[in-house]
Amino acid sequence: MQKRLARKLDLEMLLSHISPHPAPSPNLEQYTVSPDVAATMLYIAAYANDDIIDKTVLDLGCGTGRLALGAAFLGANEVVGVDLDRIAVKAAFKNSVKTNLKEKVQWIVGDVSVVHGSFDTVLQNPPFGVQKRGADRRFLTQALEVGKVIYSLHKTHHEDKRLLERLKANKASAMHISASPFLERFVEEHAGKIRTVHGLVMTIPHMFKFHMKKKHEFVVDLYVIEKR
């Protein structure tokens, strides 16, 4: 859709109008990626690395479609969003209508393993594995099967509070940080290579009964991975 440089503010505004999941499940860790983190992730992919415009893009575990629709808005040639949750995919379709991007994205209800073929770029905000240990590994494995370049969000392995303070003090929306040794080994074992890692501040609202605060700020690591 966009063939020229889009302002990050315009992208964030579009993403902020995308409705979240109407009934998210804590067991599935259905935390919608915040508009600012999604915009930063997409901006890095599109304009720092040329991995969105005129590319085929897969949003793996798409939820209500924030990353997929952002990629379509920025000018991806073809976008596919996949999620196991039928309610989430239905919401994603409604969001595509609301943002006038219905013709730009295909939606699939299914497990990540149903995806075959090849995509230039995979975008994903997988479960962090808090509820189910290793949940993010299935996403990484599948992304490396079908994608040439992967942009994947993960729970930071750094001391969260100290890094959070550094990121909030830094005027930039992202900071280069070191990779998790475990994830680095895992990616290499699956024929991938970590290109870079960015630390980002994610804010989520009160969503579940066990949440004690009105909002929660924490650090997420954005991994940029390429298939070897």
C-alpha positions in Angstrom: 0.0 0.0 0.0 2.7 2.5 1.0 5.5 2.8 -1.6 7.1 5.8 0.0 8.4 6.4 3.5 5.5 6.3 6.0 5.8 8.4 9.1 6.2 6.3 12.2 3.5 8.4 13.9 1.0 7.5 11.1 1.9 3.8 11.5 1.4 4.0 15.3 -1.9 5.7 14.8 -3.1 2.9 12.5 -1.9 0.2 14.9 -3.6 1.9 17.8 -7.0 1.5 16.0 -6.6 -2.2 15.8 -8.8 -3.8 18.4 -7.3 -6.3 20.9 -8.6 -9.8 21.6 -12.1 -9.6 23.1 -11.4 -12.5 25.5 -7.7 -13.2 25.8 -6.5 -16.5 27.4 -3.7 -16.4 30.0 -2.8 -20.0 29.2 -2.1 -19.0 25.6 -0.3 -15.9 26.7 -2.4 -13.7 24.4 -0.8 -10.4 25.0 -1.4 -8.1 22.1 1.9 -6.4 21.1 1.6 -2.7 22.0 1.3 -0.1 19.1 4.7 1.5 19.8 6.6 -1.8 20.0 4.8 -3.1 16.8 5.6 0.2 15.0 9.3 0.1 16.0 9.5 -3.6 15.0 7.9 -2.9 11.6 9.9 0.3 11.0 13.2 -1.5 11.6 12.1 -4.3 9.3 10.9 -2.0 6.5 13.3 0.9 6.5 16.5 -0.2 8.3 16.6 -3.7 6.6 14.3 -3.5 3.6 12.4 -6.6 4.7 8.7 -5.4 4.2 8.1 -3.4 1.1 7.3 -5.6 -1.9 8.1 -8.7 0.2 6.0 -11.8 1.1 5.3 -11.5 4.9 4.0 -14.1 7.4 2.6 -13.1 10.8 3.0 -16.3 12.8 0.5 -16.3 15.7 -1.1 -13.2 14.3 -3.6 -12.6 17.1 -5.9 -9.7 16.0 -3.5 -8.8 13.2 -1.5 -5.8 14.4 1.8 -6.9 12.8 0.2 -8.3 9.6 -1.8 -5.2 9.0 1.1 -2.9 9.8 3.2 -4.8 7.1 0.4 -4.5 4.6 0.1 -0.7 5.3 3.8 -0.3 4.7 3.7 -2.0 1.3 4.2 -5.7 1.6 3.5 -7.5 -1.6 1.6 -10.4 0.1 0.7 -10.9 3.8 -0.6 -14.0 5.6 -1.7 -14.1 9.2 -2.0 -17.5 11.0 -3.4 -18.1 14.5 -4.8 -21.2 16.3 -7.6 -19.1 17.9 -10.6 -18.7 15.7 -11.9 -15.7 17.8 -8.6 -13.9 17.3 -8.6 -14.5 13.5 -12.2 -13.3 13.3 -11.1 -10.1 15.1 -8.2 -9.7 12.8 -10.5 -9.9 9.7 -12.7 -7.2 11.3 -9.6 -5.1 11.9 -8.6 -5.5 8.2 -12.0 -4.2 7.2 -11.8 -1.3 9.6 -8.3 -0.2 8.3 -9.2 -0.7 4.7 -6.6 -3.5 4.3 -9.0 -6.4 3.7 -7.7 -7.2 0.3 -4.1 -7.1 1.4 -4.0 -9.9 4.0 -5.0 -13.6 4.0 -6.1 -15.1 7.3 -5.7 -18.7 8.3 -7.1 -20.5 11.4 -4.6 -23.2 12.4 -1.5 -24.2 14.3 1.8 -22.7 13.3 2.8 -26.1 11.8 0.1 -25.8 9.0 2.3 -23.2 7.3 4.3 -24.4 4.3 6.2 -22.7 1.5 8.6 -19.8 1.6 8.2 -16.2 2.9 10.7 -13.4 2.6 9.9 -12.2 6.2 8.3 -13.7 9.3 7.0 -11.4 12.0 6.0 -12.9 15.3 5.1 -12.2 18.9 5.2 -15.8 20.3 4.2 -16.9 23.8 7.2 -16.2 26.1 6.9 -19.6 27.7 5.8 -18.3 31.1 2.7 -20.6 31.2 4.1 -23.4 29.0 7.9 -23.8 29.0 9.5 -23.7 25.6 6.3 -22.4 23.8 8.4 -19.9 21.9 10.7 -22.6 20.5 7.9 -24.1 18.3 7.4 -20.7 16.7 11.1 -20.1 16.1 11.5 -23.6 14.6 8.6 -23.1 12.2 9.7 -19.5 11.3 13.1 -20.8 10.4 11.5 -23.5 8.2 9.5 -21.1 6.1 11.2 -17.7 6.4 14.3 -16.1 5.1 14.4 -13.4 7.8 12.6 -13.5 11.1 11.6 -10.7 13.5 10.7 -12.3 16.8 9.9 -10.9 20.2 11.1 -12.7 23.3 11.3 -12.2 27.1 14.6 -10.5 27.9 17.4 -12.5 29.4 18.9 -9.4 30.9 18.2 -8.0 34.4 14.9 -6.4 33.6 14.7 -3.5 36.0 18.1 -2.1 35.2 17.7 -2.4 31.4 14.2 -0.9 31.7 15.6 2.2 33.3 18.3 2.5 30.6 15.8 2.1 27.8 13.4 4.7 29.3 16.3 7.2 29.8 17.3 6.6 26.2 15.4 8.8 23.8 15.6 6.2 21.1 12.8 3.6 21.0 15.2 0.7 20.7 18.7 -0.2 22.0 21.2 -2.8 20.7 21.7 -5.5 23.3 23.4 -8.9 23.5 21.6 -12.1 22.5 20.6 -14.9 25.0 23.2 -17.6 24.8 20.5 -20.2 24.9 18.5 -18.7 22.0 21.7 -18.2 20.0 22.5 -21.9 20.3 18.9 -22.9 19.5 18.9 -20.7 16.4 22.2 -22.0 15.2 21.0 -25.6 15.7 18.1 -24.8 13.4 20.2 -23.4 10.6 19.8 -19.8 11.5 22.0 -16.9 12.5 21.1 -13.9 14.8 21.8 -10.7 12.9 21.0 -8.3 15.8 18.9 -7.9 19.0 17.1 -4.8 20.0 15.8 -4.1 23.5 12.3 -2.5 23.6 9.9 -1.3 26.3 6.6 -3.1 26.2 3.5 -1.8 28.1 0.4 -3.9 28.6 -2.8 -2.9 30.4 -4.5 -4.8 33.2 -5.9 -7.9 31.4 -6.2 -10.8 33.8 -7.4 -11.2 37.4 -3.9 -12.0 38.6 -2.5 -8.7 37.3 -1.9 -6.4 40.3 -1.3 -3.1 38.4 -3.3 -0.9 36.0 -0.4 -1.3 33.5 2.9 -3.3 33.4 6.1 -2.1 31.8 8.8 -4.7 30.9 11.6 -5.2 28.4 11.2 -7.4 25.4 14.0 -8.5 23.1 13.5 -8.2 19.3 15.6 -10.8 17.5 16.4 -10.3 13.9 17.4 -13.7 12.6 18.3 -14.9 9.1 18.3 -18.4 7.7 21.7 -19.6 6.8 
